[in-house]
Amino acid sequence: MFNKISEDTWVKLIFAALVLALIAGLGLRFPWPADEPRFAQIAREMLMSGQWLFPTRAGEFYPDKPPVFMWLISISYLITQHFKIAFLLPSALAGLGVAYLVYDITKRLYDRKTAITALLILIICPQFLLQAKAAQIDMVLCFFTTIGCYGLIRHYILGPNNKWLYLAFIAMAIGVMTKGVGFLPMLMLIPLALWFKNTPTRKSWKWQNWLGVVLFFVTLACWLGPMLYQVNVLQTPELIAYKNNILFKQTAERYANAWHHQEPWHYFIVKVIPMMWFPALAVIVFAWKECVALFKSQPIFRILITWVLFVLLFFSISTGKRGVYIFPALPMFSIVAAVVWHKIERENIRHWIRRVLFGFAGLVTFLLFAIAFVIVFKPQLLEKKHGDYLPLLNELVPFIAIMAALLVLLLVKLRKSDAFQALAGITLVVWLAVGFVVWPTADSYRTPDVIMEKAQTIMPNDGELGLVRFKEQFLMFATKPITHFSYLANEKTQFQRAWQWVFAKPNRFILVSDEEPWFCFNKNNAIELGQAHRRTWYLLSHDQIESTCDTPDTMKTYQFVPNSEVVF
């Protein structure tokens, strides 16, 4: 294809297609669990209350993550005035920014052809568009991490360029304000000092270098300063707990002594990278000899791949692991894979890599046909784990079959094309279809709108609704004030508080699922509302409270009052 159109035109086409894929579906669905409703609701409460310094969800402080991502959703809403667009927009824009940074820095380090390959590999890797199309923090974190790496490379390898050095440290600080680990690009200073002869870190840090560090802390202080000042002035137990949680428990303690998402040290190597970083990993594995040769001969290559390994090692040491943790390293790994690909001179290796790439696409196509077959002819195989979604799958059968047939045609037509170009094109077509067809169809199955509508219809006009172990997605459909009993409390304490709350006043109701063991309530004549999110939901009232219930150590309630001016 490079022979048929100019590289400039080819780059423009790639970015145009990427933009279409990123905006496909914006405004066509609500936030989906687990994380999206939480961040969208926090942003909504910022807009409603005007309190942007201390994020809250349903009125209770949210200390798990710094506020930058929620700020970006709020700002997106102020610009678009449409929450279904706003909650996805930061990730989409961040994904486009990461793609451009990967292309631009690869072109500067190597050449345009390698840069195009790096861009295509990044697009094909499933983790990239999965994150760019989701309202999770990790895509925005990846953007600031990539700016950090980009700026260090522009200064220490392609520079000196103090402006990019300063921007790198500022971006790292904003990354820390996004998700704590935004400092990851600093790990690149180690291989830079070891292997790149022209870098100032091999000599001594001049005042310009130290100014970058100062800018890092100054930027961080723009958030930490006002936050710590308010905590010190007000000295409320809730604010002190917020400060300690977000500064210590959610950072050092979570890393050193993780309390959930616990996985073995090889989790990323075995379960994440082989699938989420395909086809970049396939290039490295099949062309390992070229990879070793480049590591020995090219300091730039050595710096990039060593930084990726440092990030992998950093997250592998902690017992707490999720697949998205290593996502910030994917852009640099895509560059590494592109460099290796263009170093390959053995035709048999290129041939095998192409066969693996197209074979993987063929496997995906086969699985789509198999899924459609199972849904139509063997639905009982899906009932145990996916019974709630069988109606949705039945609706999507024609789409799945059409997509599988389309993939067959594309694979046949593009079988002689460049593998990365072909697979990137197929990837973008699939995401266009997902955004415009799958998302709108699946939306009603991923939201509890029917449950909330039933609950609020059954309740009298003066009824009050409480949630135990509440899920943020229920707040999106609330038309009445919602009370909850602190999501930080254990479930037994929440039920004890709910019992006290219901007992204190008539016409108070509790919405609860069958997921949790019930304390202080029973199911006798409880109103079954239906199923959502693979759980059955019930409405409890005075009729379901036990005669006695242990008194909770403290009685805490929080309330969210819907605002008709800021709605989904």
C-alpha positions as CSV (number, residue, x, y, z in Angstrom):
1,M,0.0,0.0,0.0
2,F,2.9,2.3,0.6
3,N,3.6,2.1,-3.2
4,K,0.1,3.1,-4.1
5,I,-0.4,6.2,-1.9
6,S,2.1,8.6,-0.3
7,E,3.1,8.1,3.3
8,D,1.6,11.5,4.2
9,T,-1.8,10.5,2.8
10,W,-1.5,7.1,4.5
11,V,-0.9,8.8,7.9
12,K,-3.9,11.1,7.5
13,L,-6.1,8.2,6.6
14,I,-5.0,6.2,9.7
15,F,-5.7,9.2,12.0
16,A,-9.0,9.9,10.3
17,A,-10.1,6.3,10.8
18,L,-8.9,6.3,14.4
19,V,-10.9,9.5,15.1
20,L,-14.0,7.9,13.7
21,A,-13.5,4.7,15.8
22,L,-12.9,6.8,18.9
23,I,-16.1,8.9,18.6
24,A,-18.2,6.0,17.5
25,G,-20.9,5.5,20.1
26,L,-20.4,8.7,22.0
27,G,-23.8,9.8,23.3
28,L,-25.4,6.4,22.6
29,R,-25.0,4.7,26.0
30,F,-25.0,5.3,29.7
31,P,-21.9,4.6,31.9
32,W,-21.5,0.9,32.5
33,P,-20.2,-0.9,35.6
34,A,-17.9,-1.5,37.2
35,D,-15.9,1.8,37.1
36,E,-17.7,4.1,34.7
37,P,-20.8,5.0,36.8
38,R,-18.5,5.8,39.7
39,F,-16.4,8.3,37.9
40,A,-19.3,9.8,36.0
41,Q,-21.3,10.2,39.2
42,I,-18.4,11.9,41.1
43,A,-18.0,14.3,38.2
44,R,-21.8,14.9,38.3
45,E,-21.7,15.7,42.0
46,M,-18.8,18.1,41.4
47,L,-21.0,20.0,39.0
48,M,-24.0,20.0,41.3
49,S,-22.2,21.0,44.5
50,G,-19.3,23.2,43.1
51,Q,-17.0,21.2,45.3
52,W,-14.1,20.1,43.1
53,L,-11.4,19.7,45.7
54,F,-12.8,16.8,47.6
55,P,-14.6,14.3,45.3
56,T,-17.8,12.7,46.7
57,R,-20.0,9.9,45.6
58,A,-23.5,10.1,46.9
59,G,-22.4,12.7,49.4
60,E,-19.5,10.7,50.9
61,F,-15.9,11.6,50.3
62,Y,-14.2,9.4,47.7
63,P,-10.5,8.9,48.6
64,D,-9.6,6.0,46.3
65,K,-8.3,8.1,43.4
66,P,-7.0,11.7,42.9
67,P,-9.5,14.0,41.2
68,V,-8.0,14.8,37.7
69,F,-10.0,12.3,35.7
70,M,-13.3,13.4,37.3
71,W,-12.3,17.1,36.6
72,L,-11.9,16.2,33.0
73,I,-15.3,14.6,32.8
74,S,-16.8,17.7,34.5
75,I,-15.1,20.0,32.1
76,S,-16.2,17.9,29.1
77,Y,-19.8,18.3,30.4
78,L,-19.5,22.0,30.7
79,I,-18.3,22.1,27.0
80,T,-20.8,19.5,25.5
81,Q,-23.7,19.9,27.9
82,H,-24.3,16.1,27.3
83,F,-23.2,13.6,30.0
84,K,-23.4,10.6,27.7
85,I,-20.7,12.3,25.5
86,A,-18.8,13.9,28.4
87,F,-18.0,10.8,30.4
88,L,-16.3,9.1,27.4
89,L,-14.6,12.1,25.9
90,P,-11.5,12.4,28.1
91,S,-10.5,8.8,27.3
92,A,-11.1,9.2,23.5
93,L,-9.1,12.4,23.3
94,A,-6.3,10.9,25.4
95,G,-6.2,7.9,23.1
96,L,-5.8,10.1,20.1
97,G,-3.1,12.0,21.9
98,V,-1.2,8.8,22.7
99,A,-1.4,7.7,19.1
100,Y,0.0,11.0,17.8
101,L,2.9,11.0,20.4
102,V,3.9,7.4,19.4
103,Y,3.9,8.3,15.7
104,D,5.8,11.6,16.2
105,I,8.5,10.4,18.5
106,T,9.1,7.2,16.4
107,K,9.4,9.4,13.3
108,R,12.0,11.6,15.1
109,L,14.0,8.6,16.5
110,Y,13.9,6.5,13.3
111,D,11.9,7.2,10.2
112,R,8.3,7.7,9.0
113,K,7.8,4.1,7.9
114,T,8.8,2.8,11.3
115,A,6.5,5.4,12.9
116,I,3.5,4.2,10.8
117,T,4.2,0.7,11.8
118,A,4.4,1.6,15.5
119,L,1.1,3.5,15.1
120,L,-0.6,0.5,13.5
121,I,0.7,-1.9,16.1
122,L,-0.6,0.3,18.9
123,I,-4.0,0.4,17.3
124,I,-4.2,-3.3,16.8
125,C,-3.2,-4.2,20.4
126,P,-6.6,-4.8,22.1
127,Q,-5.8,-3.0,25.3
128,F,-5.4,0.4,23.5
129,L,-8.9,0.8,22.0
130,L,-10.5,-1.0,25.0
131,Q,-9.2,1.7,27.2
132,A,-9.7,4.6,24.7
133,K,-13.4,3.6,24.5
134,A,-14.0,3.3,28.2
135,A,-14.5,5.9,30.9
136,Q,-11.6,4.6,33.1
137,I,-8.7,6.5,34.4
138,D,-6.0,4.4,32.7
139,M,-6.2,6.0,29.2
140,V,-5.7,9.5,30.6
141,L,-2.9,8.2,32.9
142,C,-1.3,6.6,29.8
143,F,-1.5,10.0,28.0
144,F,0.4,11.8,30.7
145,T,2.9,9.0,31.1
146,T,3.5,9.0,27.3
147,I,4.1,12.8,27.4
148,G,6.6,12.2,30.2
149,C,8.5,9.6,28.1
150,Y,8.2,11.8,25.0
151,G,9.6,14.9,26.8
152,L,12.5,13.0,28.3
153,I,13.4,11.5,24.9
154,R,13.1,14.9,23.2
155,H,15.5,16.4,25.8
156,Y,18.0,13.7,26.5
157,I,18.2,11.9,23.2
158,L,17.1,14.3,20.5
159,G,17.9,17.6,22.4
160,P,18.8,19.3,24.6
161,N,15.3,20.7,24.7
162,N,14.5,22.2,28.1
163,K,10.9,23.0,27.2
164,W,10.1,19.4,26.6
165,L,12.0,18.4,29.8
166,Y,9.9,20.8,31.8
167,L,6.7,19.6,30.2
168,A,7.6,16.0,30.9
169,F,7.9,16.7,34.6
170,I,4.7,18.7,34.6
171,A,2.9,15.8,32.8
172,M,4.3,13.3,35.3
173,A,2.9,15.5,38.2
174,I,-0.5,15.6,36.5
175,G,-0.3,11.8,36.1
176,V,0.3,11.4,39.8
177,M,-2.8,13.6,40.3
178,T,-4.6,11.2,38.0
179,K,-3.7,7.9,39.4
180,G,-0.7,8.0,41.7
181,V,1.8,6.2,39.5
182,G,2.2,9.0,37.0
183,F,5.9,9.2,38.0
184,L,6.7,6.0,36.0
185,P,8.6,8.0,33.2
186,M,11.2,8.8,35.8
187,L,12.3,5.2,35.6
188,M,13.6,6.1,32.1
189,L,16.3,8.2,33.7
190,I,18.1,5.1,34.9
191,P,18.7,3.6,31.4
192,L,19.4,7.1,30.1
193,A,22.1,7.6,32.6
194,L,23.6,4.1,31.9
195,W,23.6,3.9,28.2
196,F,23.1,7.2,26.4
197,K,26.4,9.0,26.2
198,N,25.1,12.4,25.3
199,T,22.6,12.7,28.2
200,P,23.4,15.2,30.9
201,T,22.7,12.5,33.5
202,R,26.0,10.9,32.7
203,K,27.7,14.1,33.9
204,S,25.9,16.1,36.5
205,W,22.5,17.6,36.7
206,K,22.6,21.2,35.7
207,W,20.1,23.7,37.1
208,Q,17.8,23.2,34.2
209,N,17.4,19.5,35.1
210,W,16.7,20.3,38.7
211,L,14.1,22.9,37.6
212,G,12.2,20.0,36.0
213,V,12.0,18.3,39.4
214,V,10.9,21.6,41.0
215,L,8.2,22.0,38.4
216,F,7.0,18.4,39.2
217,F,6.5,19.3,42.9
218,V,5.1,22.8,42.2
219,T,2.5,21.2,39.8
220,L,1.6,18.6,42.4
221,A,1.3,21.3,45.0
222,C,-1.4,23.0,43.0
223,W,-3.7,20.1,44.1
224,L,-2.0,19.0,47.4
225,G,-1.6,22.5,48.8
226,P,-5.3,23.6,48.8
227,M,-6.4,20.1,49.8
228,L,-4.0,19.9,52.8
229,Y,-4.8,23.4,53.8
230,Q,-8.6,22.8,53.9
231,V,-8.0,19.6,55.9
232,N,-5.8,21.5,58.3
233,V,-8.3,24.3,58.7
234,L,-11.5,22.3,59.1
235,Q,-10.0,19.3,60.9
236,T,-13.1,17.2,60.5
237,P,-12.7,13.4,61.0
238,E,-14.0,12.8,57.5
239,L,-11.5,15.1,55.9
240,I,-8.6,13.7,57.9
241,A,-9.6,10.2,56.9
242,Y,-9.8,11.3,53.3
243,K,-6.3,12.8,53.5
244,N,-4.7,9.7,55.1
245,N,-6.5,7.4,52.7
246,I,-5.6,9.1,49.5
247,L,-2.0,9.9,50.5
248,F,-1.0,6.7,52.2
249,K,-3.5,3.8,52.1
250,Q,-4.2,4.1,48.3
251,T,-0.5,4.5,47.4
252,A,2.3,3.0,49.5
253,E,0.1,0.7,51.5
254,R,-1.9,-0.5,48.5
255,Y,1.3,-1.3,46.7
256,A,3.1,-3.0,49.6
257,N,0.2,-4.8,51.1
258,A,-2.6,-5.1,48.5
259,W,-6.0,-6.1,49.9
260,H,-7.7,-7.1,46.7
261,H,-6.9,-8.0,43.0
262,Q,-4.2,-10.3,44.4
263,E,-2.3,-12.2,41.7
264,P,1.0,-14.1,41.4
265,W,4.1,-12.4,40.2
266,H,3.8,-13.8,36.7
267,Y,0.2,-12.6,36.2
268,F,1.1,-9.9,33.6
269,I,3.4,-12.2,31.7
270,V,1.0,-15.1,31.5
271,K,-2.5,-13.6,31.5
272,V,-2.3,-10.1,30.2
273,I,0.5,-9.4,27.8
274,P,-0.1,-12.4,25.4
275,M,-3.6,-11.3,24.6
276,M,-3.7,-7.5,25.4
277,W,-0.4,-6.7,23.7
278,F,-0.8,-8.8,20.6
279,P,0.6,-8.4,18.0
280,A,3.5,-6.4,19.5
281,L,4.5,-9.5,21.6
282,A,4.4,-11.8,18.6
283,V,7.0,-9.7,16.8
284,I,9.3,-9.7,19.8
285,V,8.9,-13.5,20.3
286,F,9.4,-14.5,16.7
287,A,12.2,-12.0,16.0
288,W,14.0,-12.4,19.4
289,K,17.4,-12.6,17.7
290,E,16.9,-9.2,16.0
291,C,15.6,-7.9,19.4
292,V,18.8,-9.1,21.1
293,A,21.0,-7.6,18.3
294,L,19.2,-4.2,18.6
295,F,19.5,-4.3,22.4
296,K,23.3,-4.7,22.0
297,S,23.8,-2.2,19.2
298,Q,21.3,0.6,19.7
299,P,21.3,2.6,23.0
300,I,17.9,4.2,22.0
301,F,16.3,0.8,21.6
302,R,17.9,-0.4,24.8
303,I,16.5,2.5,26.8
304,L,12.9,2.0,25.5
305,I,12.8,-1.7,26.1
306,T,14.5,-1.4,29.5
307,W,11.9,1.2,30.6
308,V,9.1,-1.2,29.6
309,L,10.7,-4.0,31.6
310,F,11.1,-1.6,34.6
311,V,7.4,-0.8,34.5
312,L,6.5,-4.5,34.2
313,L,8.9,-5.3,37.2
314,F,7.4,-2.4,39.3
315,F,3.9,-3.8,39.0
316,S,4.9,-7.4,39.2
317,I,6.5,-6.9,42.7
318,S,3.2,-5.8,44.2
319,T,0.7,-8.6,45.0
320,G,-2.2,-6.4,43.8
321,K,-2.5,-6.6,40.0
322,R,-5.0,-5.6,37.3
323,G,-4.4,-5.9,33.6
324,V,-4.7,-2.1,33.1
325,Y,-1.8,-1.4,35.5
326,I,0.9,-2.0,32.9
327,F,-1.1,-0.3,30.1
328,P,1.1,2.9,30.3
329,A,4.0,0.9,29.0
330,L,2.2,-0.2,25.8
331,P,3.0,2.9,23.7
332,M,6.8,2.5,24.1
333,F,6.5,-1.3,23.6
334,S,4.7,-0.6,20.3
335,I,7.7,1.4,19.2
336,V,10.0,-1.4,20.2
337,A,8.0,-3.9,18.2
338,A,8.0,-1.6,15.1
339,V,11.8,-1.2,15.3
340,V,12.3,-4.9,15.5
341,W,9.9,-5.5,12.6
342,H,11.9,-3.3,10.3
343,K,15.1,-4.9,11.4
344,I,14.0,-8.3,10.3
345,E,15.8,-9.5,7.2
346,R,15.0,-13.2,7.4
347,E,12.0,-13.7,5.1
348,N,10.9,-16.9,6.8
349,I,10.5,-15.0,10.1
350,R,8.4,-12.3,8.4
351,H,6.4,-15.0,6.8
352,W,5.7,-16.7,10.1
353,I,4.7,-13.5,11.8
354,R,2.3,-12.6,9.0
355,R,0.8,-16.1,9.3
356,V,0.4,-15.7,13.1
357,L,-1.3,-12.3,12.7
358,F,-3.7,-13.4,10.0
359,G,-4.2,-16.7,11.9
360,F,-5.2,-14.8,15.0
361,A,-7.7,-12.7,13.0
362,G,-9.1,-16.0,11.5
363,L,-9.5,-17.4,15.0
364,V,-11.5,-14.4,16.1
365,T,-13.7,-14.8,13.0
366,F,-14.2,-18.5,13.8
367,L,-15.1,-17.6,17.4
368,L,-17.8,-15.2,16.2
369,F,-19.4,-17.8,14.0
370,A,-19.1,-20.3,16.9
371,I,-20.8,-17.8,19.3
372,A,-23.6,-17.2,16.9
373,F,-24.1,-21.0,16.5
374,V,-24.2,-21.5,20.3
375,I,-26.7,-18.7,20.8
376,V,-29.1,-20.1,18.2
377,F,-28.7,-23.9,18.6
378,K,-27.1,-24.5,22.1
379,P,-28.3,-21.6,24.4
380,Q,-28.2,-23.9,27.4
381,L,-24.4,-23.8,27.3
382,L,-24.6,-20.1,28.1
383,E,-27.4,-20.1,30.7
384,K,-25.3,-20.9,33.8
385,K,-22.9,-17.9,33.5
386,H,-24.6,-15.6,31.0
387,G,-28.3,-16.4,31.4
388,D,-29.1,-12.7,32.1
389,Y,-27.6,-11.7,28.8
390,L,-29.2,-14.4,26.5
391,P,-31.9,-12.0,25.3
392,L,-29.2,-9.5,24.4
393,L,-27.1,-12.1,22.6
394,N,-30.2,-13.2,20.7
395,E,-30.7,-9.6,19.5
396,L,-27.1,-9.5,18.4
397,V,-27.0,-12.8,16.5
398,P,-27.6,-11.2,13.1
399,F,-24.9,-8.6,13.8
400,I,-22.4,-11.2,15.0
401,A,-23.0,-13.3,11.9
402,I,-22.7,-10.3,9.6
403,M,-19.5,-9.2,11.3
404,A,-18.0,-12.7,11.0
405,A,-18.9,-12.8,7.3
406,L,-17.5,-9.3,6.8
407,L,-14.2,-10.3,8.5
408,V,-14.0,-13.3,6.2
409,L,-14.3,-11.0,3.1
410,L,-11.8,-8.6,4.5
411,L,-9.3,-11.3,5.4
412,V,-9.6,-12.8,1.9
413,K,-9.3,-9.4,0.2
414,L,-6.4,-8.2,2.3
415,R,-4.5,-11.5,2.6
416,K,-1.6,-10.2,0.4
417,S,-1.5,-6.7,2.0
418,D,0.8,-5.6,4.8
419,A,-0.3,-7.5,7.9
420,F,-0.3,-4.5,10.2
421,Q,-2.3,-2.3,7.8
422,A,-4.8,-5.0,7.2
423,L,-5.4,-5.8,10.9
424,A,-5.5,-2.2,11.9
425,G,-8.1,-1.6,9.3
426,I,-10.2,-4.5,10.5
427,T,-9.8,-3.4,14.1
428,L,-11.1,0.0,13.3
429,V,-14.0,-1.4,11.3
430,V,-15.0,-3.7,14.2
431,W,-14.9,-0.8,16.7
432,L,-17.0,1.4,14.5
433,A,-19.6,-1.4,14.4
434,V,-19.4,-1.9,18.2
435,G,-19.9,1.8,18.9
436,F,-22.8,2.2,16.6
437,V,-24.6,-1.2,17.0
438,V,-23.5,-3.2,20.0
439,W,-23.4,-0.3,22.5
440,P,-26.9,1.0,21.9
441,T,-28.3,-2.5,21.8
442,A,-26.6,-3.6,25.0
443,D,-27.3,-0.4,27.0
444,S,-30.6,-1.5,28.5
445,Y,-28.9,-4.7,29.7
446,R,-26.0,-2.9,31.4
447,T,-28.1,-0.4,33.3
448,P,-30.6,-0.8,36.2
449,D,-33.1,1.7,34.8
450,V,-36.0,-0.8,34.9
451,I,-35.2,-1.7,38.5
452,M,-35.1,1.9,39.7
453,E,-38.3,2.8,37.8
454,K,-40.2,-0.1,39.4
455,A,-38.8,0.8,42.9
456,Q,-39.7,4.5,42.6
457,T,-43.2,3.7,41.1
458,I,-44.1,1.3,43.9
459,M,-43.0,3.7,46.7
460,P,-45.6,6.3,47.9
461,N,-45.0,9.9,47.0
462,D,-43.4,10.6,50.4
463,G,-41.4,7.5,50.3
464,E,-37.6,7.5,50.9
465,L,-35.2,5.1,49.3
466,G,-32.0,3.7,50.8
467,L,-29.3,1.6,49.3
468,V,-27.1,-1.0,51.0
469,R,-23.8,-1.8,49.4
470,F,-25.0,0.8,46.8
471,K,-23.9,0.8,43.2
472,E,-23.3,4.2,41.6
473,Q,-25.3,3.2,38.4
474,F,-28.5,3.3,40.4
475,L,-28.0,7.0,41.1
476,M,-28.1,7.8,37.4
477,F,-31.8,6.9,37.4
478,A,-32.8,8.3,40.7
479,T,-35.8,10.7,40.7
480,K,-36.0,10.8,44.5
481,P,-33.4,11.5,47.2
482,I,-31.2,8.4,47.8
483,T,-29.8,7.6,51.3
484,H,-26.9,5.2,51.8
485,F,-24.9,4.1,54.9
486,S,-21.2,4.6,53.9
487,Y,-19.7,2.4,51.2
488,L,-16.6,2.3,53.3
489,A,-18.4,0.4,56.1
490,N,-18.7,-3.4,56.0
491,E,-22.0,-4.9,54.8
492,K,-23.1,-5.9,58.3
493,T,-22.7,-2.4,59.6
494,Q,-24.5,-1.0,56.6
495,F,-27.5,-3.3,57.2
496,Q,-27.5,-2.4,60.9
497,R,-27.6,1.3,60.0
498,A,-30.3,0.6,57.3
499,W,-32.4,-1.1,60.0
500,Q,-32.2,1.9,62.3
501,W,-33.0,4.2,59.4
502,V,-36.1,2.3,58.3
503,F,-37.3,1.7,61.9
504,A,-37.1,5.5,62.7
505,K,-39.7,6.6,60.1
506,P,-42.6,5.1,58.0
507,N,-42.4,4.9,54.2
508,R,-38.7,4.2,54.1
509,F,-37.5,1.5,51.8
510,I,-34.3,-0.4,51.1
511,L,-33.2,-1.6,47.7
512,V,-30.9,-4.6,48.0
513,S,-29.8,-7.5,45.9
514,D,-29.6,-11.2,46.7
515,E,-25.8,-11.0,46.4
516,E,-25.2,-10.1,50.0
517,P,-26.2,-12.0,53.1
518,W,-29.0,-10.0,54.7
519,F,-28.7,-8.8,58.3
520,C,-31.6,-7.5,60.3
521,F,-34.0,-8.0,57.4
522,N,-35.9,-11.0,56.0
523,K,-37.4,-11.9,52.6
524,N,-40.9,-12.5,53.8
525,N,-43.2,-10.8,51.3
526,A,-40.2,-8.7,50.0
527,I,-41.0,-7.1,46.6
528,E,-39.0,-8.7,43.9
529,L,-38.1,-6.0,41.3
530,G,-36.3,-8.2,38.7
531,Q,-32.8,-8.8,37.6
532,A,-29.9,-6.5,36.7
533,H,-26.2,-7.1,36.6
534,R,-26.7,-10.8,37.2
535,R,-28.4,-10.2,40.5
536,T,-32.1,-10.3,41.7
537,W,-33.2,-7.0,43.4
538,Y,-35.7,-6.6,46.2
539,L,-37.5,-3.7,47.8
540,L,-37.7,-4.0,51.6
541,S,-39.8,-1.9,54.0
542,H,-41.0,-2.0,57.6
543,D,-42.6,-5.4,56.8
544,Q,-39.2,-7.0,56.3
545,I,-37.3,-5.7,59.3
546,E,-36.5,-8.1,62.1
547,S,-37.8,-7.3,65.6
548,T,-34.4,-6.5,66.9
549,C,-31.0,-5.6,65.4
550,D,-27.6,-4.9,66.9
551,T,-26.9,-1.2,67.2
552,P,-24.0,-0.1,64.9
553,D,-21.0,1.4,66.5
554,T,-21.7,4.7,64.7
555,M,-24.8,5.8,62.8
556,K,-23.8,7.4,59.5
557,T,-26.0,8.2,56.6
558,Y,-25.3,10.1,53.4
559,Q,-27.8,11.4,50.9
560,F,-27.8,12.2,47.2
561,V,-30.5,14.5,45.9
562,P,-30.9,14.4,42.1
563,N,-30.6,17.7,40.2
564,S,-32.7,18.1,37.1
565,E,-30.1,20.5,35.7
566,V,-27.3,17.9,35.6
567,V,-28.6,14.6,34.3
568,F,-27.4,11.7,32.2
